[in-house]
């Protein structure tokens, strides 16, 4: 597989992963991160989301400097975004890692 497509795919995963973490940080809620575990607060989510976004943008810049064609690379980027979305939907459905039982902290609207 072409290295620019691999970089574009990884960039798609990272950029897509940044969105829920940055949104969680802005809304002041908790969301799982590798930095602070299941009970990660807004600061941890902002840092993790920012790192993911920065990493994705660096990979995209590297892809473009490597002479990658945006047509196939765009498909790889979008495939990375969709792969992460499918993984997150499936893991949340199976494991409920980012939701709590009704009435418990984290599962409903912020208090």
C-alpha positions as a Markdown table, in Angstrom:
| # | Residue | x | y | z |
|---|---|---|---|---|
| 1 | Unk | 0.0 | 0.0 | 0.0 |
| 2 | Unk | 1.2 | 3.5 | -0.8 |
| 3 | Unk | 2.7 | 5.3 | 2.3 |
| 4 | Unk | 0.8 | 8.5 | 1.5 |
| 5 | Unk | -2.5 | 6.6 | 1.8 |
| 6 | Unk | -1.4 | 5.0 | 5.1 |
| 7 | Unk | -0.5 | 8.5 | 6.4 |
| 8 | Unk | -3.8 | 9.9 | 5.1 |
| 9 | Unk | -5.8 | 7.0 | 6.7 |
| 10 | Unk | -4.0 | 7.5 | 10.1 |
| 11 | Unk | -4.7 | 11.3 | 9.8 |
| 12 | Unk | -8.4 | 10.5 | 9.3 |
| 13 | Unk | -8.4 | 8.4 | 12.4 |
| 14 | Unk | -6.7 | 11.0 | 14.5 |
| 15 | Unk | -8.7 | 14.0 | 13.2 |
| 16 | Unk | -12.0 | 12.1 | 13.7 |
| 17 | Unk | -10.9 | 11.1 | 17.2 |
| 18 | Unk | -10.2 | 14.7 | 18.1 |
| 19 | Unk | -13.8 | 15.8 | 17.6 |
| 20 | Unk | -15.5 | 14.1 | 20.5 |
| 21 | Unk | -12.7 | 14.9 | 22.9 |
| 22 | Unk | -12.7 | 18.6 | 22.0 |
| 23 | Unk | -16.5 | 18.7 | 22.1 |
| 24 | Unk | -16.5 | 17.0 | 25.5 |
| 25 | Unk | -13.9 | 19.5 | 26.8 |
| 26 | Unk | -16.0 | 22.5 | 25.6 |
| 27 | Unk | -19.1 | 21.2 | 27.3 |
| 28 | Unk | -17.3 | 20.4 | 30.5 |
| 29 | Unk | -18.2 | 16.7 | 30.5 |
| 30 | Unk | -16.2 | 13.6 | 31.1 |
| 31 | Unk | -15.0 | 11.2 | 28.4 |
| 32 | Unk | -12.5 | 8.3 | 28.4 |
| 33 | Unk | -8.9 | 9.2 | 27.4 |
| 34 | Unk | -5.7 | 7.3 | 27.8 |
| 35 | Unk | -4.4 | 10.3 | 29.8 |
| 36 | Unk | -6.7 | 10.0 | 32.8 |
| 37 | Unk | -8.9 | 6.9 | 32.2 |
| 38 | Unk | -12.7 | 6.7 | 32.1 |
| 39 | Unk | -13.2 | 9.7 | 34.4 |
| 40 | Unk | -11.2 | 12.1 | 32.2 |
| 41 | Unk | -12.3 | 15.7 | 32.8 |
| 42 | Unk | -12.4 | 18.6 | 30.3 |
| 43 | Unk | -8.7 | 19.5 | 30.6 |
| 44 | Unk | -7.6 | 15.9 | 29.8 |
| 45 | Unk | -10.0 | 15.8 | 26.9 |
| 46 | Unk | -8.8 | 19.2 | 25.6 |
| 47 | Unk | -5.2 | 18.0 | 25.7 |
| 48 | Unk | -6.0 | 14.6 | 24.2 |
| 49 | Unk | -8.2 | 16.1 | 21.5 |
| 50 | Unk | -5.6 | 18.7 | 20.7 |
| 51 | Unk | -2.8 | 16.1 | 20.4 |
| 52 | Unk | -5.0 | 14.0 | 18.1 |
| 53 | Unk | -5.8 | 17.0 | 15.9 |
| 54 | Unk | -2.2 | 18.2 | 15.8 |
| 55 | Unk | -1.0 | 14.6 | 14.9 |
| 56 | Unk | -3.6 | 14.3 | 12.2 |
| 57 | Unk | -2.7 | 17.7 | 10.7 |
| 58 | Unk | 1.1 | 16.8 | 10.8 |
| 59 | Unk | 0.4 | 13.5 | 8.9 |
| 60 | Unk | -1.8 | 15.3 | 6.4 |
| 61 | Unk | 1.0 | 17.9 | 5.8 |
| 62 | Unk | 3.5 | 15.0 | 5.4 |
| 63 | Unk | 1.2 | 13.3 | 3.0 |
| 64 | Unk | 1.0 | 16.4 | 0.8 |
| 65 | Unk | 4.8 | 17.0 | 0.9 |
| 66 | Unk | 5.4 | 13.4 | -0.1 |
| 67 | Unk | 3.8 | 14.1 | -3.4 |
| 68 | Unk | 0.6 | 12.2 | -2.6 |
| 69 | Unk | -2.3 | 12.7 | -4.9 |
| 70 | Unk | -5.3 | 14.2 | -3.0 |
| 71 | Unk | -7.9 | 12.0 | -4.9 |
| 72 | Unk | -6.8 | 8.6 | -3.5 |
| 73 | Unk | -5.4 | 10.2 | -0.3 |
| 74 | Unk | -8.8 | 11.9 | 0.3 |
| 75 | Unk | -10.5 | 8.5 | 0.1 |
| 76 | Unk | -7.9 | 7.0 | 2.5 |
| 77 | Unk | -8.5 | 10.0 | 4.9 |
| 78 | Unk | -12.3 | 9.5 | 4.8 |
| 79 | Unk | -11.9 | 5.8 | 5.2 |
| 80 | Unk | -9.9 | 6.5 | 8.4 |
| 81 | Unk | -12.6 | 8.8 | 9.7 |
| 82 | Unk | -15.3 | 6.1 | 8.9 |
| 83 | Unk | -13.3 | 3.3 | 10.4 |
| 84 | Unk | -12.9 | 5.2 | 13.7 |
| 85 | Unk | -16.6 | 6.1 | 13.7 |
| 86 | Unk | -17.6 | 2.5 | 13.2 |
| 87 | Unk | -15.1 | 1.3 | 15.9 |
| 88 | Unk | -16.4 | 3.9 | 18.4 |
| 89 | Unk | -20.1 | 3.1 | 17.7 |
| 90 | Unk | -19.5 | -0.6 | 18.0 |
| 91 | Unk | -17.4 | -0.4 | 21.2 |
| 92 | Unk | -19.8 | 1.9 | 22.9 |
| 93 | Unk | -22.7 | -0.4 | 22.0 |
| 94 | Unk | -20.9 | -3.5 | 23.3 |
| 95 | Unk | -19.0 | -2.0 | 26.2 |
| 96 | Unk | -20.7 | 1.3 | 27.1 |
| 97 | Unk | -17.3 | 2.8 | 28.0 |
| 98 | Unk | -18.4 | 6.4 | 27.8 |
| 99 | Unk | -21.9 | 6.2 | 29.3 |
| 100 | Unk | -23.1 | 5.5 | 32.8 |
| 101 | Unk | -26.3 | 4.0 | 34.1 |
| 102 | Unk | -29.3 | 6.3 | 34.2 |
| 103 | Unk | -28.9 | 8.8 | 37.1 |
| 104 | Unk | -25.2 | 8.2 | 37.5 |
| 105 | Unk | -22.6 | 10.9 | 36.8 |
| 106 | Unk | -21.5 | 11.1 | 33.2 |
| 107 | Unk | -24.5 | 9.3 | 31.6 |
| 108 | Unk | -26.9 | 12.2 | 31.4 |
| 109 | Unk | -26.8 | 16.0 | 30.9 |
| 110 | Unk | -24.2 | 17.8 | 33.1 |
| 111 | Unk | -25.4 | 18.7 | 36.5 |
